Amino acid sequence: MSSNSPLTPDSYRDHRSPKEDTIVALATPNGVGAIAVIRLSGPDAITIANSVFRGKDLTRQASHTIHFGSVMDGEVVLDEVLASVFVTPRSYTRENVVEISCHASSYIIESIIRLYIKQGARAAKPGEFTLRAFVNGQLDLSQAEAVADLIASNSKASQQVAMQQLRGGYSNELKQLREQLVTFASLIELELDFSEEDVEFANRTQLKQLVVDISKMIGKLIQSFELGNAIKSGVNTVIAGRPNAGKSTLLNALLNEERAIVSHIAGTTRDTIEEVLNINGINFRLIDTAGLREATDTIEAIGVQKTFEKISQSALLLYVFDAESLTSDEVQNDIKNLLHPGLPVLAIANKIDLLKDSKLPGDFKLSEEVQLITVSAREKQHIDELKQTIYNTTIKGKLTGDETLVTNIRHLEALQKTADALLRVLNGIDNPITSDFLALDIKQALHYLGEITGIVTTDDLLDNIFSKFCIGK
């Protein structure tokens, strides 16, 4: 089979995962712990597990039952275990599955897995259990990818987004729209059979409305990627400003720990320091940078250059300045030199504890697009208010809990290609082209939509996706 030929779950099953194959792997992380879970999946999973199990006959037990017994290597007891039985199709992979809960000794784990391999199983590859769930129709491809995102989730928000996608997310909506588009594609294909009679089976007005509706939905999904990716990967937040403004002290105050070296000597921070701060379930990747000034040596120059690079990649800029020493004009000029279009900026007046009444001068004014926050990082004054402002500036109002978000770059690229193909379809309807060219553009849109859920894919793509999974999942 060509690696670039269209591939369906059925053909992939025949190509890569023969039905007689039973796989085994450790499903829990290696390391010190009390319990480990070894998973078998395949037509012979229950038989293989039962062949070395002393206890009830697992082949006679109902699905979703757990049984106490021993795993035996001949007359040697390897461990006392719990065997969980899942009978096809009522399992994660829709195959027979047995999960053995044993003690988490590396010797016991390796001995049991070797024993199952000796009995006819083979070692699973990365992501092969989830691959089988996809191949057997338990999950579509976007849901399978959500499994990996769920495992990797490190905040409440990223967990919720991954869970929504695992439960269907936007794939159900895409499937329905794709089915309607398939209907029109079929009618246009039918027109090709009657090309000499110059007839139209596909109502162009209805087709145009459908394409407009799909394009609107695709556009919303594409726009959601910025927020979705921020939730999945964390919001890049750069802390920048002149030397001795208190950037590192502010980083420590936000984290509530002494993460960065603090000194009265200007230019202490010469490289970027990155830490993660969780605010209301969202991870913010705080990046403390070198002070902005004319560099006095090569190392400092590299640090300043890195600062500008990090700002160009950021989703939020925290410009920190010494409230005792800078005027509003100087602050405004600094921000102007750092700003790029679309980047929100919080101007943070630090060291207000050194000011009279802890207030800025009455004539201190910044432009409307820059929000001003006053803090004392050393005394940890107004730090909680700053955290809430950081959250409000980037997330509040955008995340309601039931929105559909795109978090996967592969999905984004497929959606962008779909949008381009649909635009060609609209142009073809408004500036009439022959049915064969219109059918070609619709097929392109269908192809890219199908790539998201796995209706259309290639074995190279599947290898790339599932090879990134951990073994045992």
C-alpha positions in Angstrom: 0.0 0.0 0.0 1.4 3.4 -0.9 2.1 5.7 2.0 0.3 8.5 0.3 -2.9 6.6 -0.8 -6.2 7.4 1.0 -6.7 5.1 4.0 -9.8 4.1 5.8 -9.9 2.5 9.3 -10.8 -0.8 7.7 -7.9 -0.8 5.3 -5.5 0.3 8.1 -6.7 -2.6 10.2 -5.8 -5.0 7.4 -2.5 -3.3 6.8 -1.1 -2.8 10.3 -3.2 -4.6 12.9 -4.1 -8.2 12.1 -7.1 -9.5 14.1 -5.1 -12.4 15.6 -2.6 -10.0 17.1 -2.7 -9.5 20.9 -0.5 -6.8 22.4 0.8 -6.2 26.0 2.4 -3.2 27.7 2.8 -1.5 31.1 -0.1 1.1 31.2 1.2 3.0 34.3 4.5 5.0 34.5 7.7 3.3 35.4 9.2 4.2 38.8 8.6 3.7 42.5 5.0 3.1 43.4 2.7 0.7 45.1 0.7 -0.7 42.1 1.3 -1.1 38.4 -1.2 -2.0 35.7 -0.3 -4.2 32.8 -2.7 -4.1 29.8 -3.4 -6.8 27.2 -5.6 -6.2 24.2 -6.6 -8.4 21.3 -8.6 -11.5 20.5 -6.5 -13.8 22.7 -6.0 -11.3 25.6 -8.3 -13.2 28.0 -7.0 -16.6 27.0 -3.4 -15.5 27.4 -4.0 -13.9 30.8 -6.0 -16.9 31.9 -3.3 -19.4 30.9 -1.0 -18.2 33.7 -3.7 -17.1 36.2 -4.5 -19.1 39.2 -8.0 -18.2 40.4 -11.3 -18.1 38.6 -11.4 -19.1 34.9 -11.2 -15.7 33.3 -12.6 -17.0 30.0 -15.9 -17.7 31.7 -16.2 -14.3 33.5 -18.5 -11.5 32.5 -17.2 -8.2 31.1 -16.3 -5.5 33.5 -15.5 -7.8 36.4 -12.4 -7.9 38.7 -10.9 -11.1 40.0 -8.2 -11.9 42.6 -5.6 -14.5 41.9 -1.9 -15.2 41.2 0.2 -15.0 38.1 2.1 -18.3 37.8 5.3 -19.0 35.9 5.0 -22.8 36.0 4.8 -23.5 39.7 6.4 -20.2 40.7 4.1 -17.4 42.0 5.2 -14.2 40.4 2.7 -12.0 42.2 -0.8 -11.9 43.7 -2.8 -9.7 41.4 -6.3 -8.3 40.4 -7.4 -9.2 36.9 -9.9 -6.8 35.3 -11.8 -8.4 32.4 -13.3 -6.4 29.5 -15.0 -8.5 26.8 -15.2 -7.2 23.2 -16.7 -4.8 22.1 -17.2 -3.3 25.6 -13.6 -2.0 26.1 -11.4 0.9 25.3 -10.1 -0.8 22.1 -13.3 -2.7 21.3 -11.2 -5.8 21.6 -10.9 -8.3 24.5 -8.9 -6.5 27.2 -7.4 -7.6 30.5 -5.7 -5.3 32.9 -3.5 -6.9 35.6 -2.9 -4.8 38.7 0.3 -6.1 40.3 2.9 -4.7 42.7 5.1 -2.1 41.1 8.4 -3.9 41.4 10.3 -3.6 38.1 11.3 -7.3 38.4 7.6 -8.4 38.8 6.5 -6.1 35.9 9.2 -7.3 33.5 8.6 -11.0 34.5 4.8 -10.8 33.9 5.2 -9.0 30.6 7.8 -11.5 29.4 5.5 -14.4 30.5 2.6 -13.0 28.4 4.9 -12.6 25.4 6.0 -16.2 25.9 2.3 -17.1 25.9 1.7 -15.4 22.5 1.3 -11.7 23.0 3.7 -9.1 21.6 5.0 -5.8 23.1 2.8 -2.9 22.1 4.2 0.1 20.3 3.6 3.7 21.5 0.0 4.7 21.2 -1.1 1.3 19.9 -4.0 0.8 22.3 -5.5 4.1 21.2 -4.7 3.3 17.6 -6.8 0.2 17.9 -9.6 2.2 19.5 -9.5 4.5 16.3 -9.2 1.6 13.9 -12.1 -0.2 15.6 -14.4 2.8 15.5 -14.3 3.6 19.2 -12.8 7.1 18.6 -12.3 9.3 15.6 -8.8 10.7 15.0 -9.4 14.0 16.7 -10.7 12.2 19.8 -7.7 9.9 19.7 -5.4 13.0 19.7 -7.4 14.4 22.6 -6.4 11.3 24.6 -2.7 12.4 24.4 -3.7 16.0 25.2 -5.6 14.8 28.3 -2.6 12.8 29.5 -0.4 15.9 29.0 -2.8 18.4 30.5 -1.3 20.3 33.4 -4.1 22.8 34.3 -7.8 22.7 34.8 -8.5 24.6 31.6 -6.3 22.3 29.4 -7.9 19.3 31.0 -11.4 20.6 30.3 -10.6 21.4 26.6 -9.1 18.0 26.1 -12.0 16.3 27.8 -14.5 18.2 25.6 -12.6 17.1 22.5 -12.5 13.5 23.7 -16.3 13.6 24.1 -16.7 14.7 20.5 -15.8 18.3 20.5 -16.4 19.9 17.2 -15.9 16.7 15.2 -19.6 15.8 15.4 -20.5 19.2 13.9 -17.9 18.8 11.2 -19.2 15.3 10.4 -22.8 16.7 9.9 -21.6 19.5 7.7 -19.4 17.2 5.7 -22.3 14.8 5.1 -24.4 17.6 3.6 -21.4 18.7 1.4 -21.0 15.0 0.3 -24.7 15.1 -0.9 -24.1 18.1 -3.1 -20.8 16.6 -4.3 -22.7 13.5 -5.4 -25.3 15.6 -7.3 -22.5 17.5 -9.1 -20.8 14.2 -10.0 -24.2 13.1 -11.4 -24.3 16.2 -13.6 -21.0 15.1 -15.1 -22.7 11.9 -16.4 -25.3 14.1 -18.2 -22.9 16.9 -19.3 -24.1 16.7 -22.9 -27.7 17.5 -21.7 -26.6 20.6 -19.8 -28.7 19.8 -16.6 -28.2 20.8 -13.0 -29.1 18.4 -10.2 -27.4 20.5 -7.5 -29.2 23.7 -6.6 -26.5 26.3 -6.7 -28.3 28.7 -4.3 -28.6 26.0 -1.6 -25.0 24.9 -2.2 -23.8 28.5 -1.8 -25.7 28.9 1.5 -24.3 25.6 2.8 -20.8 26.6 1.8 -21.3 30.0 3.5 -22.5 28.3 6.7 -19.6 25.9 6.8 -17.1 28.7 6.0 -18.4 30.7 9.0 -18.0 27.7 11.3 -14.5 27.0 10.0 -13.6 30.7 10.4 -14.7 30.6 14.1 -12.7 27.4 14.7 -9.6 29.0 13.1 -9.9 32.1 15.3 -10.3 29.9 18.4 -6.8 28.4 17.9 -5.0 31.4 19.6 -7.0 30.9 22.8 -7.0 27.1 22.5 -3.2 26.9 22.0 -2.7 29.3 24.9 -4.8 27.0 27.2 -3.0 23.9 26.0 0.6 25.3 26.0 0.3 28.2 28.5 0.2 31.9 27.9 3.6 33.3 27.0 4.0 36.3 29.3 7.2 38.4 29.1 8.4 40.5 32.0 10.5 43.3 30.5 11.9 46.7 31.5 15.0 48.7 32.3 17.7 47.3 34.6 16.9 47.4 38.3 13.2 48.0 37.7 12.5 45.0 39.9 11.6 42.4 37.2 13.1 39.5 39.0 11.6 40.6 42.4 8.2 40.7 40.7 8.7 37.2 39.2 9.5 35.9 42.7 6.5 37.7 44.2 4.2 36.3 41.5 5.5 32.8 42.1 5.7 33.3 45.9 9.2 31.8 45.9 12.8 32.9 45.4 13.2 31.7 41.8 15.3 34.6 40.4 18.5 36.1 41.8 17.7 39.6 43.1 20.4 42.2 43.4 20.7 46.0 43.5 23.4 45.7 40.8 22.0 46.6 37.4 22.1 43.8 34.8 22.0 40.8 37.2 19.6 38.9 34.8 21.5 38.3 31.6 19.5 35.3 30.2 15.8 34.6 30.3 14.3 32.8 33.2 11.0 30.9 32.6 8.5 29.6 35.2 4.8 28.6 35.1 2.2 30.5 37.1 -1.3 29.1 37.4 -4.1 31.7 37.6 -7.7 30.5 37.8 -6.8 27.2 36.1 -4.8 28.8 33.3 -1.0 28.4 33.0 1.0 31.5 32.3 4.5 31.0 31.2 6.4 33.9 32.9 9.6 34.9 31.2 11.9 37.2 33.1 14.3 38.9 30.7 17.5 41.0 30.7 17.2 44.7 31.4 16.8 46.9 28.4 19.8 49.3 28.0 22.9 49.8 25.9 24.9 46.6 26.5 28.3 46.9 28.0 29.6 43.5 26.9 28.8 40.7 24.4 26.9 38.5 26.9 24.7 41.4 28.0 24.0 42.2 24.3 22.9 38.6 23.7 20.6 38.9 26.7 19.0 42.1 25.4 18.6 40.5 22.0 16.8 37.5 23.6 14.5 39.9 25.4 13.3 41.3 22.1 12.9 37.8 20.6 10.8 36.7 23.6 8.6 39.8 23.3 7.9 39.1 19.6 6.7 35.6 20.6 4.6 36.6 23.6 0.9 36.9 24.2 1.2 39.5 27.0 3.9 42.0 27.9 4.4 43.1 31.5 6.5 46.2 31.3 8.0 46.9 34.7 9.4 50.3 35.7 10.8 52.0 38.8 8.0 54.3 39.9 10.6 56.5 41.7 12.8 57.3 38.7 10.8 57.2 35.4 8.4 59.8 34.0 5.3 58.9 32.1 6.9 60.1 28.9 9.9 57.8 29.4 7.6 54.8 30.2 5.5 55.6 27.1 8.6 55.8 24.9 9.9 52.5 26.2 6.6 50.7 25.6 6.5 52.2 22.1 9.9 50.6 21.3 8.8 47.2 22.6 5.2 47.1 21.3 4.1 45.1 18.2 0.6 45.1 16.8 -2.0 43.1 18.8 0.2 42.7 21.8 -1.6 43.7 25.1 0.6 45.5 27.5 0.4 46.0 31.3 2.6 48.9 32.6 3.6 47.9 36.1 4.8 50.8 38.4 7.0 49.0 40.9 8.5 50.2 44.2 5.4 52.3 45.1 6.2 51.7 48.7 9.0 54.3 48.3 6.6 57.0 47.0 4.7 59.4 49.2 1.4 57.9 50.1 2.4 55.0 47.8 0.9 56.9 44.8 2.2 58.0 41.5 2.3 61.8 40.7 -1.0 63.2 39.6 0.4 64.2 36.2 1.5 60.6 35.4 -0.5 59.6 32.3 -0.2 56.8 29.8 -2.1 56.2 26.5 -5.5 54.5 26.7 -4.3 51.2 25.2 -1.9 50.6 28.1 -3.3 49.6 31.5 -1.4 50.9 34.5 -0.9 48.8 37.6 0.9 49.9 40.8 2.7 47.3 43.0 5.5 46.8 45.4 7.1 43.6 44.5 9.5 43.6 47.5 6.6 44.2 49.9 4.2 42.1 47.8 1.6 44.8 47.6 -1.2 44.5 45.0 0.3 41.2 43.7 -3.1 39.4 43.9 -4.7 42.3 42.0 -2.0 42.0 39.3 -2.6 38.3 38.9 -6.3 38.9 38.3 -5.5 41.7 35.8 -3.2 39.3 33.9 -6.0 36.8 33.7 -8.6 39.3 32.8 -6.4 40.8 30.0 -5.8 37.5 28.2 -8.6 35.1 29.1 -11.7 36.6 30.9 -14.7 36.8 28.6 -13.2 34.4 26.1 -13.5 31.2 28.1 -17.1 30.3 29.1 -16.8 26.6 29.5 -18.9 25.4 26.6 -17.1 27.0 23.6 -15.4 24.8 21.0 -11.6 25.4 20.8 -9.0 24.2 18.4 -5.8 23.3 20.2 -4.0 21.1 17.6 -1.8 22.6 14.9 -2.7 19.7 12.5 -6.4 20.6 12.8 -5.6 24.3 12.3 -3.7 23.6 9.1 -6.5 21.3 7.8 -9.1 23.9 8.6 -7.2 26.6 6.8 -6.9 24.4 3.7 -10.6 23.7 4.0 -11.4 27.4 4.1 -9.3 28.0 1.0 -11.1 25.2 -0.9 -14.5 26.5 0.2 -13.6 30.0 -1.0 -12.8 28.5 -4.5 -16.2 26.8 -4.4 -17.9 30.1 -3.7 -16.0 31.8 -6.5 -16.9 29.0 -8.8 -20.6 29.5 -8.0 -20.5 33.3 -8.4 -18.4 33.1 -11.5 -19.9 29.9 -13.1 -17.4 27.2 -13.9 -18.0 23.8 -15.3 -19.3 21.1 -12.9 -16.0 19.1 -13.1 -14.0 22.0 -11.7 -16.6 22.7 -9.0 -16.6 19.1 -8.0 -12.9 19.1 -7.7 -12.9 22.1 -5.3 -15.7 20.4 -3.2 -13.6 17.2 -3.1 -10.7 19.2 -1.8 -12.8 20.6 1.0 -14.1 17.2 1.9 -10.6 15.8 1.9 -9.3 18.3 4.4 -12.4 18.1 6.6 -12.0 14.3 6.6 -8.3 14.6 7.7 -9.4 16.1 11.0 -11.5 13.2 12.1 -9.7 10.4 10.2 -12.3 9.7 7.6 -9.5 10.4 5.1 -5.9 9.8 6.2 -2.6 8.1 5.3 -0.5 5.6 7.1 2.3 8.1 7.4 0.0 10.5 9.2 -1.2 7.9 11.6 2.3 6.7 12.3 3.3 10.3 13.1 0.4 10.9 15.4 0.5 7.7 17.4 4.3 7.4 17.7 4.1 10.5 20.0 1.9 8.6 22.5 3.4 6.9 25.5 3.7 3.1 25.4 0.7 1.5 27.2 -1.9 4.0 26.0 
